[in-house]
Amino acid sequence: MGAWRVLRGQVPYRDFFAIETPLSFYILAPMYAFFGVSLAVGRIVAQVLGAALVVLTLRLARRSIPSPLFAAVPVAFLCQAGVGLLPFANHHWFADVFCMAALLCAHRAWRDSWTPGWWLAGVGAALAFLSLQDQGLWMLVGLGVVAGIAPSAPPRRNLARFGGGALLALLPISLMVLSRSRIGPAWHDLVVFPLTAYRDSPGNAYGFLQPFEELRAQWTSGVWRHAPLFTGAATITSLALILSLLSSPFLLIWSFKRRKAPSVDVAVLLTGVTVFMLTAFHRWAPINVQWAAAPPAIAAGFVLHHEASASARGRRWSSAVACILLAAFVVFGIGRIAQAMDERIWVDVRSPAGVTRVPGQTTGRRIQEMLDEVGRRVPPGDPLLVYGWPNWAFATLHLCPVRWDGFAPPYFPPGRYVHGAVSEVEEKRVPWIVTPAFDPPAPGEHDEWKDYLTSRYRLEWANEGWGLWKRGG
Protein backbone atom coordinates (compact mmCIF):
# COMPACT_ATOMS: atom_id res chain seq x y z
CA MET A 1 0.00 0.00 0.00
CA GLY A 2 2.85 2.39 0.79
CA ALA A 3 4.40 1.84 -2.64
CA TRP A 4 1.06 2.57 -4.29
CA ARG A 5 0.78 5.80 -2.29
CA VAL A 6 4.29 6.80 -3.41
CA LEU A 7 3.30 6.07 -7.00
CA ARG A 8 0.35 8.44 -6.56
CA GLY A 9 2.67 11.24 -5.42
CA GLN A 10 2.30 10.87 -1.66
CA VAL A 11 5.28 11.15 0.68
CA PRO A 12 5.92 8.77 3.59
CA TYR A 13 5.50 10.28 7.06
CA ARG A 14 4.00 13.49 5.66
CA ASP A 15 0.99 11.98 3.90
CA PHE A 16 0.76 8.53 5.45
CA PHE A 17 2.04 6.70 8.50
CA ALA A 18 4.92 4.26 8.00
CA ILE A 19 6.61 2.53 10.90
CA GLU A 20 9.51 1.40 8.72
CA THR A 21 12.05 3.28 6.62
CA PRO A 22 10.80 3.77 3.07
CA LEU A 23 13.19 2.06 0.62
CA SER A 24 10.82 -0.82 -0.10
CA PHE A 25 8.17 1.70 -1.24
CA TYR A 26 10.56 3.30 -3.71
CA ILE A 27 11.69 -0.04 -5.10
CA LEU A 28 8.17 -1.40 -5.55
CA ALA A 29 6.56 1.80 -6.87
CA PRO A 30 8.41 1.67 -10.23
CA MET A 31 7.32 -1.95 -10.58
CA TYR A 32 3.71 -0.81 -10.19
CA ALA A 33 4.32 1.99 -12.70
CA PHE A 34 5.68 -0.38 -15.35
CA PHE A 35 3.52 -3.47 -14.78
CA GLY A 36 0.40 -2.12 -13.09
CA VAL A 37 -0.79 -2.09 -9.50
CA SER A 38 -1.61 -5.69 -8.71
CA LEU A 39 -1.04 -8.52 -6.27
CA ALA A 40 0.94 -10.36 -8.97
CA VAL A 41 3.63 -7.66 -9.05
CA GLY A 42 4.03 -7.90 -5.28
CA ARG A 43 4.32 -11.68 -5.52
CA ILE A 44 6.98 -11.50 -8.24
CA VAL A 45 9.10 -9.09 -6.19
CA ALA A 46 8.65 -11.35 -3.16
CA GLN A 47 9.88 -14.34 -5.17
CA VAL A 48 12.92 -12.38 -6.37
CA LEU A 49 13.72 -11.44 -2.78
CA GLY A 50 13.28 -15.06 -1.68
CA ALA A 51 15.62 -16.31 -4.41
CA ALA A 52 18.19 -13.65 -3.53
CA LEU A 53 18.05 -14.61 0.15
CA VAL A 54 18.59 -18.29 -0.69
CA VAL A 55 21.55 -17.52 -2.97
CA LEU A 56 23.20 -15.16 -0.47
CA THR A 57 22.70 -17.62 2.38
CA LEU A 58 24.22 -20.44 0.35
CA ARG A 59 27.17 -18.29 -0.79
CA LEU A 60 28.02 -17.21 2.75
CA ALA A 61 27.51 -20.74 4.07
CA ARG A 62 29.87 -22.26 1.48
CA ARG A 63 32.56 -19.70 2.34
CA SER A 64 32.39 -20.69 6.02
CA ILE A 65 31.44 -24.37 5.76
CA PRO A 66 33.44 -26.58 3.35
CA SER A 67 31.26 -29.64 3.93
CA PRO A 68 28.27 -29.83 1.53
CA LEU A 69 26.25 -31.70 4.17
CA PHE A 70 26.56 -28.99 6.80
CA ALA A 71 26.37 -26.15 4.26
CA ALA A 72 22.97 -27.51 3.17
CA VAL A 73 21.51 -27.02 6.66
CA PRO A 74 21.15 -23.20 6.42
CA VAL A 75 19.35 -23.39 3.08
CA ALA A 76 16.99 -26.02 4.48
CA PHE A 77 16.16 -23.68 7.37
CA LEU A 78 14.72 -21.20 4.88
CA CYS A 79 11.92 -23.67 4.03
CA GLN A 80 10.47 -23.11 7.50
CA ALA A 81 11.20 -19.40 7.29
CA GLY A 82 8.56 -19.01 4.60
CA VAL A 83 10.79 -17.74 1.79
CA GLY A 84 8.55 -17.10 -1.20
CA LEU A 85 5.29 -17.73 0.65
CA LEU A 86 4.28 -14.14 1.39
CA PRO A 87 1.90 -12.64 -1.19
CA PHE A 88 3.69 -9.28 -1.14
CA ALA A 89 7.19 -7.85 -0.89
CA ASN A 90 7.63 -7.33 2.84
CA HIS A 91 10.15 -4.81 4.20
CA HIS A 92 11.62 -7.54 6.41
CA TRP A 93 12.69 -9.49 3.32
CA PHE A 94 14.30 -6.39 1.79
CA ALA A 95 16.25 -5.79 5.02
CA ASP A 96 17.26 -9.47 5.25
CA VAL A 97 18.58 -9.52 1.67
CA PHE A 98 20.60 -6.34 2.13
CA CYS A 99 21.96 -7.54 5.48
CA MET A 100 23.05 -10.88 4.03
CA ALA A 101 24.69 -9.08 1.10
CA ALA A 102 26.55 -6.83 3.53
CA LEU A 103 27.76 -9.82 5.56
CA LEU A 104 28.97 -11.59 2.42
CA CYS A 105 30.86 -8.52 1.22
CA ALA A 106 32.42 -8.02 4.66
CA HIS A 107 33.55 -11.65 4.70
CA ARG A 108 35.20 -11.26 1.29
CA ALA A 109 36.80 -7.98 2.32
CA TRP A 110 38.37 -9.56 5.43
CA ARG A 111 39.38 -13.01 4.17
CA ASP A 112 40.23 -12.21 0.54
CA SER A 113 41.36 -8.57 1.01
CA TRP A 114 38.81 -7.70 -1.68
CA THR A 115 39.13 -3.94 -2.13
CA PRO A 116 35.46 -3.13 -2.97
CA GLY A 117 34.27 -5.33 -0.08
CA TRP A 118 34.05 -2.75 2.69
CA TRP A 119 32.50 -0.20 0.34
CA LEU A 120 29.80 -2.70 -0.68
CA ALA A 121 29.32 -3.88 2.90
CA GLY A 122 28.58 -0.27 3.85
CA VAL A 123 26.16 0.07 0.94
CA GLY A 124 24.35 -3.15 1.93
CA ALA A 125 24.06 -2.18 5.61
CA ALA A 126 22.80 1.29 4.68
CA LEU A 127 20.19 -0.16 2.31
CA ALA A 128 19.10 -2.46 5.15
CA PHE A 129 18.71 0.61 7.37
CA LEU A 130 16.62 2.28 4.66
CA SER A 131 14.39 -0.84 4.58
CA LEU A 132 14.01 -1.51 8.32
CA GLN A 133 15.58 1.02 10.64
CA ASP A 134 16.42 -1.07 13.70
CA GLN A 135 17.84 -4.05 11.81
CA GLY A 136 19.88 -1.81 9.53
CA LEU A 137 21.15 0.31 12.42
CA TRP A 138 22.39 -2.77 14.28
CA MET A 139 24.05 -4.00 11.08
CA LEU A 140 25.82 -0.67 10.55
CA VAL A 141 27.13 -0.76 14.12
CA GLY A 142 28.07 -4.45 14.01
CA LEU A 143 29.91 -4.34 10.70
CA GLY A 144 31.56 -1.09 11.74
CA VAL A 145 33.11 -3.00 14.64
CA VAL A 146 34.12 -5.84 12.31
CA ALA A 147 35.72 -3.38 9.89
CA GLY A 148 37.65 -1.88 12.77
CA ILE A 149 39.18 -5.20 13.87
CA ALA A 150 39.72 -6.81 10.46
CA PRO A 151 43.45 -7.26 9.73
CA SER A 152 43.07 -7.04 5.95
CA ALA A 153 44.04 -3.33 5.99
CA PRO A 154 44.60 -0.56 8.57
CA PRO A 155 41.42 -0.13 10.65
CA ARG A 156 40.98 3.51 9.64
CA ARG A 157 41.06 2.58 5.96
CA ASN A 158 38.49 -0.19 6.44
CA LEU A 159 36.23 2.10 8.45
CA ALA A 160 36.57 4.88 5.90
CA ARG A 161 35.59 2.55 3.08
CA PHE A 162 32.69 1.10 5.07
CA GLY A 163 31.45 4.53 6.12
CA GLY A 164 31.87 5.90 2.62
CA GLY A 165 29.75 3.13 1.16
CA ALA A 166 27.09 3.67 3.83
CA LEU A 167 26.90 7.42 3.15
CA LEU A 168 26.79 6.81 -0.59
CA ALA A 169 23.62 4.74 -0.14
CA LEU A 170 22.04 6.68 2.73
CA LEU A 171 22.20 10.26 1.53
CA PRO A 172 20.18 10.20 -1.73
CA ILE A 173 17.08 8.45 -0.34
CA SER A 174 17.27 10.22 3.03
CA LEU A 175 17.55 13.68 1.51
CA MET A 176 14.83 12.99 -1.05
CA VAL A 177 12.33 11.84 1.59
CA LEU A 178 13.23 14.14 4.48
CA SER A 179 13.29 17.25 2.31
CA ARG A 180 9.61 16.59 1.53
CA SER A 181 8.32 14.97 4.72
CA ARG A 182 10.40 17.03 7.18
CA ILE A 183 12.27 15.53 10.09
CA GLY A 184 9.50 15.85 12.69
CA PRO A 185 6.93 13.48 11.13
CA ALA A 186 9.65 10.99 10.14
CA TRP A 187 11.10 11.02 13.68
CA HIS A 188 7.65 10.36 15.11
CA ASP A 189 6.81 7.45 12.83
CA LEU A 190 10.24 5.80 12.88
CA VAL A 191 11.34 6.41 16.47
CA VAL A 192 8.65 7.78 18.81
CA PHE A 193 5.78 5.50 17.79
CA PRO A 194 7.82 2.24 17.80
CA LEU A 195 9.27 3.03 21.23
CA THR A 196 6.11 4.32 22.91
CA ALA A 197 3.04 2.79 21.23
CA TYR A 198 3.96 -0.19 19.05
CA ARG A 199 3.74 -2.76 21.82
CA ASP A 200 0.32 -1.45 22.87
CA SER A 201 -1.22 -3.01 19.78
CA PRO A 202 -2.52 -6.59 20.06
CA GLY A 203 -0.03 -9.07 18.68
CA ASN A 204 2.99 -6.85 19.25
CA ALA A 205 3.71 -7.74 22.88
CA TYR A 206 4.05 -11.51 22.86
CA GLY A 207 5.85 -13.07 25.79
CA PHE A 208 9.02 -15.09 25.43
CA LEU A 209 7.14 -18.39 25.68
CA GLN A 210 4.55 -17.56 23.02
CA PRO A 211 6.22 -19.52 20.17
CA PHE A 212 6.49 -22.53 22.48
CA GLU A 213 2.82 -22.15 23.42
CA GLU A 214 1.84 -22.32 19.75
CA LEU A 215 3.80 -25.55 19.37
CA ARG A 216 2.29 -27.03 22.51
CA ALA A 217 -1.22 -26.22 21.27
CA GLN A 218 -0.64 -28.32 18.14
CA TRP A 219 -0.16 -31.39 20.31
CA THR A 220 -2.58 -30.76 23.16
CA SER A 221 -5.49 -29.74 20.91
CA GLY A 222 -5.39 -32.97 18.92
CA VAL A 223 -4.55 -31.23 15.63
CA TRP A 224 -1.53 -33.51 15.23
CA ARG A 225 -3.80 -36.52 14.66
CA HIS A 226 -4.75 -35.18 11.22
CA ALA A 227 -1.12 -34.91 10.07
CA PRO A 228 1.26 -36.49 12.59
CA LEU A 229 4.30 -36.56 10.29
CA PHE A 230 3.88 -32.94 9.25
CA THR A 231 3.22 -31.80 12.83
CA GLY A 232 6.33 -33.62 14.02
CA ALA A 233 8.44 -32.05 11.27
CA ALA A 234 6.96 -28.62 12.00
CA THR A 235 7.80 -29.04 15.68
CA ILE A 236 11.41 -30.02 14.99
CA THR A 237 11.95 -27.23 12.49
CA SER A 238 10.30 -24.60 14.69
CA LEU A 239 12.39 -25.59 17.69
CA ALA A 240 15.49 -25.53 15.48
CA LEU A 241 14.69 -21.97 14.41
CA ILE A 242 14.12 -20.74 17.96
CA LEU A 243 17.00 -22.58 19.63
CA SER A 244 19.52 -21.73 16.91
CA LEU A 245 18.63 -18.06 17.26
CA LEU A 246 19.07 -18.13 21.03
CA SER A 247 22.15 -20.35 21.24
CA SER A 248 24.17 -19.28 18.19
CA PRO A 249 26.20 -16.52 19.89
CA PHE A 250 27.41 -18.92 22.59
CA LEU A 251 28.08 -21.77 20.14
CA LEU A 252 30.08 -19.50 17.85
CA ILE A 253 32.25 -18.37 20.76
CA TRP A 254 32.68 -22.04 21.75
CA SER A 255 33.81 -22.92 18.22
CA PHE A 256 36.27 -20.03 18.22
CA LYS A 257 37.83 -20.83 21.59
CA ARG A 258 37.67 -24.63 21.68
CA ARG A 259 37.68 -25.61 17.99
CA LYS A 260 39.95 -22.79 16.75
CA ALA A 261 37.39 -21.70 14.15
CA PRO A 262 38.63 -18.89 11.86
CA SER A 263 38.16 -15.44 13.36
CA VAL A 264 36.73 -14.00 10.14
CA ASP A 265 33.93 -16.59 10.09
CA VAL A 266 33.13 -16.15 13.77
CA ALA A 267 33.19 -12.33 13.63
CA VAL A 268 30.95 -12.05 10.57
CA LEU A 269 28.49 -14.75 11.69
CA LEU A 270 28.36 -13.43 15.25
CA THR A 271 27.51 -9.99 13.88
CA GLY A 272 24.74 -11.40 11.68
CA VAL A 273 23.28 -13.56 14.45
CA THR A 274 23.29 -10.71 16.96
CA VAL A 275 21.70 -8.24 14.55
CA PHE A 276 18.91 -10.60 13.50
CA MET A 277 18.31 -11.70 17.11
CA LEU A 278 17.97 -8.11 18.35
CA THR A 279 15.50 -7.41 15.54
CA ALA A 280 13.41 -10.47 16.45
CA PHE A 281 13.36 -9.53 20.14
CA HIS A 282 11.51 -6.31 19.29
CA ARG A 283 8.47 -8.45 18.53
CA TRP A 284 9.09 -12.00 19.73
CA ALA A 285 6.64 -13.89 17.55
CA PRO A 286 7.01 -16.94 15.26
CA ILE A 287 6.93 -14.84 12.09
CA ASN A 288 9.76 -12.61 13.35
CA VAL A 289 11.78 -15.65 14.38
CA GLN A 290 11.35 -16.93 10.82
CA TRP A 291 12.52 -13.62 9.34
CA ALA A 292 15.63 -13.89 11.54
CA ALA A 293 16.47 -17.42 10.38
CA ALA A 294 19.38 -17.04 7.93
CA PRO A 295 22.45 -16.10 10.06
CA PRO A 296 21.58 -18.47 12.96
CA ALA A 297 21.05 -21.25 10.41
CA ILE A 298 24.50 -20.67 8.95
CA ALA A 299 25.90 -20.61 12.48
CA ALA A 300 24.23 -23.97 13.20
CA GLY A 301 25.83 -25.57 10.12
CA PHE A 302 29.16 -23.90 10.97
CA VAL A 303 29.20 -25.29 14.52
CA LEU A 304 28.21 -28.78 13.33
CA HIS A 305 31.03 -28.69 10.77
CA HIS A 306 33.64 -27.82 13.38
CA GLU A 307 32.34 -30.43 15.81
CA ALA A 308 32.59 -33.02 13.02
CA SER A 309 36.17 -31.97 12.38
CA ALA A 310 37.15 -32.31 16.03
CA SER A 311 36.82 -36.08 16.46
CA ALA A 312 35.29 -39.26 15.05
CA ARG A 313 32.62 -39.17 17.72
CA GLY A 314 31.86 -35.55 16.90
CA ARG A 315 31.60 -36.45 13.22
CA ARG A 316 29.01 -39.14 13.98
CA TRP A 317 26.70 -37.10 16.18
CA SER A 318 26.95 -33.87 14.17
CA SER A 319 26.25 -35.74 10.94
CA ALA A 320 23.26 -37.41 12.58
CA VAL A 321 21.92 -34.03 13.75
CA ALA A 322 22.41 -32.53 10.27
CA CYS A 323 20.60 -35.45 8.62
CA ILE A 324 17.69 -35.22 11.08
CA LEU A 325 17.37 -31.47 10.47
CA LEU A 326 17.52 -31.87 6.70
CA ALA A 327 14.92 -34.64 6.77
CA ALA A 328 12.60 -32.60 9.00
CA PHE A 329 12.88 -29.50 6.83
CA VAL A 330 12.30 -31.52 3.64
CA VAL A 331 9.18 -33.11 5.12
CA PHE A 332 7.99 -29.73 6.32
CA GLY A 333 8.58 -28.15 2.92
CA ILE A 334 6.76 -30.93 1.06
CA GLY A 335 3.91 -30.67 3.56
CA ARG A 336 3.62 -26.93 3.03
CA ILE A 337 3.52 -27.38 -0.74
CA ALA A 338 0.86 -30.08 -0.39
CA GLN A 339 -1.21 -27.80 1.85
CA ALA A 340 -0.89 -24.92 -0.61
CA MET A 341 -2.24 -27.15 -3.40
CA ASP A 342 -5.13 -28.54 -1.35
CA GLU A 343 -8.36 -27.07 -2.70
CA ARG A 344 -10.16 -28.12 0.47
CA ILE A 345 -8.01 -25.70 2.48
CA TRP A 346 -7.32 -22.80 0.12
CA VAL A 347 -9.90 -20.87 -1.86
CA ASP A 348 -9.28 -18.42 -4.71
CA VAL A 349 -10.57 -14.91 -4.13
CA ARG A 350 -10.81 -12.65 -7.20
CA SER A 351 -10.45 -8.92 -6.81
CA PRO A 352 -9.63 -5.84 -8.94
CA ALA A 353 -5.99 -6.26 -7.84
CA GLY A 354 -5.87 -9.89 -8.96
CA VAL A 355 -6.36 -13.34 -7.53
CA THR A 356 -5.25 -14.35 -4.05
CA ARG A 357 -5.96 -17.34 -1.84
CA VAL A 358 -7.41 -17.59 1.66
CA PRO A 359 -7.83 -20.59 3.97
CA GLY A 360 -11.37 -21.91 4.37
CA GLN A 361 -14.37 -22.15 2.06
CA THR A 362 -16.57 -20.05 4.33
CA THR A 363 -13.98 -17.34 4.81
CA GLY A 364 -13.28 -17.21 1.08
CA ARG A 365 -16.97 -16.95 0.19
CA ARG A 366 -17.55 -14.09 2.63
CA ILE A 367 -14.54 -12.12 1.38
CA GLN A 368 -15.51 -12.69 -2.25
CA GLU A 369 -19.04 -11.44 -1.57
CA MET A 370 -17.62 -8.32 0.12
CA LEU A 371 -15.30 -7.55 -2.79
CA ASP A 372 -18.11 -8.09 -5.30
CA GLU A 373 -20.42 -5.73 -3.41
CA VAL A 374 -17.72 -3.07 -3.21
CA GLY A 375 -17.25 -3.35 -6.96
CA ARG A 376 -20.99 -2.99 -7.57
CA ARG A 377 -21.82 -0.23 -5.09
CA VAL A 378 -18.70 1.94 -4.69
CA PRO A 379 -17.82 4.14 -7.69
CA PRO A 380 -14.19 3.63 -8.78
CA GLY A 381 -13.12 7.16 -7.83
CA ASP A 382 -14.78 7.25 -4.40
CA PRO A 383 -12.60 7.02 -1.29
CA LEU A 384 -13.08 3.73 0.57
CA LEU A 385 -11.74 2.93 4.03
CA VAL A 386 -11.29 -0.75 4.88
CA TYR A 387 -11.02 -1.48 8.60
CA GLY A 388 -8.19 -3.82 9.52
CA TRP A 389 -5.00 -4.95 7.82
CA PRO A 390 -4.51 -3.18 4.46
CA ASN A 391 -4.40 -6.28 2.25
CA TRP A 392 -8.12 -6.19 1.46
CA ALA A 393 -8.05 -2.42 0.98
CA PHE A 394 -5.33 -2.97 -1.63
CA ALA A 395 -7.40 -5.75 -3.24
CA THR A 396 -10.26 -3.28 -3.88
CA LEU A 397 -7.87 -0.86 -5.62
CA HIS A 398 -9.30 2.00 -3.62
CA LEU A 399 -6.44 4.03 -2.15
CA CYS A 400 -6.76 4.45 1.62
CA PRO A 401 -8.18 7.94 2.28
CA VAL A 402 -6.67 8.39 5.77
CA ARG A 403 -3.15 8.48 7.19
CA TRP A 404 -3.28 4.98 8.70
CA ASP A 405 -3.26 2.12 6.19
CA GLY A 406 -3.73 -0.38 9.00
CA PHE A 407 -6.82 1.40 10.34
CA ALA A 408 -8.33 -0.60 13.20
CA PRO A 409 -9.03 1.55 16.27
CA PRO A 410 -8.86 0.99 19.21
CA TYR A 411 -6.31 -1.73 18.35
CA PHE A 412 -4.35 0.20 15.74
CA PRO A 413 -3.49 2.96 16.09
CA PRO A 414 -3.69 2.34 19.83
CA GLY A 415 -4.22 4.46 22.91
CA ARG A 416 -3.82 8.19 22.49
CA TYR A 417 -3.93 7.93 18.70
CA VAL A 418 -7.50 6.61 18.53
CA HIS A 419 -9.27 9.96 18.78
CA GLY A 420 -7.13 11.54 16.07
CA ALA A 421 -7.64 8.59 13.73
CA VAL A 422 -11.43 8.71 14.13
CA SER A 423 -11.43 12.50 13.78
CA GLU A 424 -9.57 12.23 10.47
CA VAL A 425 -12.36 10.05 9.06
CA GLU A 426 -14.86 12.73 10.05
CA GLU A 427 -12.74 15.61 8.71
CA LYS A 428 -12.38 13.93 5.33
CA ARG A 429 -16.01 12.79 5.30
CA VAL A 430 -15.04 9.38 3.94
CA PRO A 431 -18.10 8.20 1.98
CA TRP A 432 -17.62 4.41 2.23
CA ILE A 433 -16.26 2.11 4.93
CA VAL A 434 -15.85 -1.68 4.96
CA THR A 435 -15.62 -3.42 8.33
CA PRO A 436 -15.52 -7.00 9.55
CA ALA A 437 -18.66 -8.03 11.39
CA PHE A 438 -18.65 -6.77 14.98
CA ASP A 439 -20.83 -6.73 18.06
CA PRO A 440 -22.27 -3.37 19.10
CA PRO A 441 -20.90 -1.83 22.29
CA ALA A 442 -22.37 -3.33 25.45
CA PRO A 443 -24.56 -1.08 27.60
CA GLY A 444 -22.32 1.39 29.37
CA GLU A 445 -19.32 0.53 27.20
CA HIS A 446 -17.58 3.36 25.37
CA ASP A 447 -16.01 2.52 22.03
CA GLU A 448 -15.25 5.73 20.17
CA TRP A 449 -14.89 4.06 16.79
CA LYS A 450 -18.06 1.95 16.94
CA ASP A 451 -20.05 4.86 18.36
CA TYR A 452 -18.85 7.12 15.57
CA LEU A 453 -19.45 4.56 12.81
CA THR A 454 -22.99 3.66 13.86
CA SER A 455 -23.98 7.31 14.35
CA ARG A 456 -22.58 8.71 11.08
CA TYR A 457 -22.97 5.76 8.69
CA ARG A 458 -25.71 3.38 7.69
CA LEU A 459 -25.18 -0.29 6.85
CA GLU A 460 -25.76 -0.73 3.11
CA TRP A 461 -24.90 -4.41 2.86
CA ALA A 462 -23.66 -7.20 5.11
CA ASN A 463 -22.99 -10.91 5.25
CA GLU A 464 -21.84 -13.03 8.19
CA GLY A 465 -18.27 -11.70 8.01
CA TRP A 466 -18.30 -8.20 6.52
CA GLY A 467 -20.32 -5.03 6.25
CA LEU A 468 -20.33 -2.10 3.81
CA TRP A 469 -21.24 1.25 5.33
CA LYS A 470 -22.24 4.48 3.58
CA ARG A 471 -22.02 7.91 5.11
CA GLY A 472 -25.38 9.44 5.92
CA GLY A 473 -26.49 12.82 4.71
C-alpha positions, 0 to 999 in steps of 0.5 A, a space after each residue: 500500500 505504501 508503494 502505491 501511495 508513493 506512485 500516486 505522489 504521496 510522501 511517507 511520514 508526511 501523507 501517510 504513516 509508515 513505521 519502517 524506513 521507506 526504501 521498499 516503497 521506492 523499489 516497488 513503486 516503479 514496478 507498479 508503474 511499469 507493470 500495473 498495481 496488482 497482487 501479482 507484481 508484489 508476488 513476483 518481487 517477493 519471489 525475487 527477494 526469496 531467491 536472492 536470500 537463498 543464494 546469499 545464504 548459500 554463498 556465505 555458508 559455502 565460504 564458512 562451511 566446506 562440507 556440503 552436508 553442513 552447508 545444506 543445513 542453512 538453506 533447508 532452514 529457509 523452508 520453514 522461514 517461509 521464503 517465497 510464501 508471502 503474497 507481497 514484498 515485505 520490508 523484512 525481506 528487503 532488510 534481510 537480503 541487504 543484510 546478508 549481502 553486507 555480511 557476504 561482502 564483509 567476509 570477502 573484504 576480510 578473508 580475501 582482502 577484496 578492495 570493494 568489499 568494505 564499500 559494498 558492505 557499507 552500501 548493503 548495511 545502509 540499504 538495510 537501514 533504509 528498509 528496516 531502521 532497527 535491523 539496519 542500524 544494528 548492522 551498521 554498528 556491528 559491521 563497523 566494529 568488524 571493519 575496525 578489527 579486520 586485519 586485511 588493511 589498517 582499521 581507519 582505511 576499512 572504516 573509511 571505506 565502510 562509512 563511505 559506502 554507507 553514506 553513498 547509499 544513505 544520503 540520496 534516499 534520506 535527503 529525497 524523503 526528508 526534504 519533503 516529509 520534514 524531520 519531525 513526522 519521520 522522527 515520530 513514525 520511525 522512532 517515537 511510535 515504535 518506542 512508545 506505542 507499538 507494543 500497545 497493539 494486540 499481537 505486538 507484545 508476545 511473551 518469550 514463551 509464546 512460540 512454544 505455546 503455539 507448538 504445545 497447542 498443536 499437540 494438546 489440541 489434537 490437531 496432530 492426529 490429522 497430520 502427525 508426520 507434518 506436525 512432528 516435522 513442523 515441531 522439529 523445524 520450529 524448535 530448530 529456528 528458535 534454539 539456533 537463534 538463542 544459542 548461536 552466539 554462545 556456540 560461535 564463541 565455543 567454536 572459536 575458543 575450543 575448535 579454533 574456528 577462523 576469526 573471520 567466520 566467527 566475527 561475521 556470523 556473530 555480527 549477523 546472528 546478533 543483529 537478527 536476534 535483536 531485531 526479532 526480540 523487538 516483537 518476539 513472535 514466530 513470524 519474526 523468528 522466521 525472518 531472523 532465520 538465515 544467520 543463525 542457520 549458517 551458524 548452526 551448520 558452521 558449529 556442526 562442521 567444526 564439531 565433526 572436524 574435532 573427532 570421530 565421535 563428533 563427526 558421527 553425532 553432528 552428521 546425525 543431527 544434520 541429517 535429522 534437520 535436513 529430513 525434518 525441513 524436507 518433510 515440512 517443505 513438502 507438507 507446506 507445498 501439499 497444503 498450498 495445493 489442497 483445494 479443500 483448504 485454500 480458496 481463490 478470491 478474485 479482486 480488482 488487484 488480482 487473484 489471491 488465496 485464503 484458507 477456508 471455504 466459508 472465509 473465502 466466500 464471505 470475502 468474495 461477496 464483500 469484494 463483489 459488493 464493493 465493486 458494484 456499489 462503490 464508484 471507482 473514484 470514491 474514497 473507501 476505508 477498509 477497517 483492519 490490515 490493508 491487504 483487502 483495501 489494496 485488493 479493492 484498488 481504492 487508495 486508503 483515504 486516511 493516514 493509517 493504512 492499518 486502520 483498526 481503532 482501538 487496536 491500531 493505532 492504539 491508545 492516544 492515537 484513537 481519537 485523532 484517527 477517528 477524527 480524520 475520518 470525520 474531517 475527510 467525510 469518507 463516503 464508504 467504509 468496509 468493516 468486519 462483522 462486529 458486536 455493538 458496544 455493550 450497555 455502558 461501554 464506550 467505544 469511540 470508533 463503533 459509536 462514531 461509525 454507527 452514528 454517522 454511517 448506515 449499513 448498506 450491505 452485510 454478510 456473516 463476516 463483513 459489512 459495507 457502510 455508507 455515510 449518511 447525509 
